[in-house]
Amino acid sequence: ALPDTAAERAESVTTRGPDAIVIHLTEGVTVEWGSAERSADKALVLSSLMTAVPDAKVYNVSAPDHPATR
């Protein structure tokens, strides 16, 4: 479900459990994905966030209705 803009930059994926998926992108950027639930929604939100805030180091889409960046 990862959008192309993130998939092209993906280096690794780590997890501390089924609800704590983290995707590591190039340049030290991370995506806090959370669980696999609502992955299509998370992908759309992530794509929008990466366009709107291209210099963020953390994209948190674990709750796609309330995303965050840092």
C-alpha positions, 0 to 999 in steps of 0.5 A: 500500500506504500505510495510510489513516492515513499516506496522509491525511498524505502530502505527498511521496515521495522516493527515492535508488534503488529500495531507498530510498523515503522518504514525507514526511508532515505535521508533519515526519514521515517514513516510511523505506519502503525498497524496494517489496518486502513493501509489505503487511507494511510497511503493517500495521507502519506502521499499528501503529507510528503508533498505538503511537507517535503522536509519533514523527518517523521511522517506519522500516519498511524491514525490517518484521520489525524496525521502528524509530521516532525 
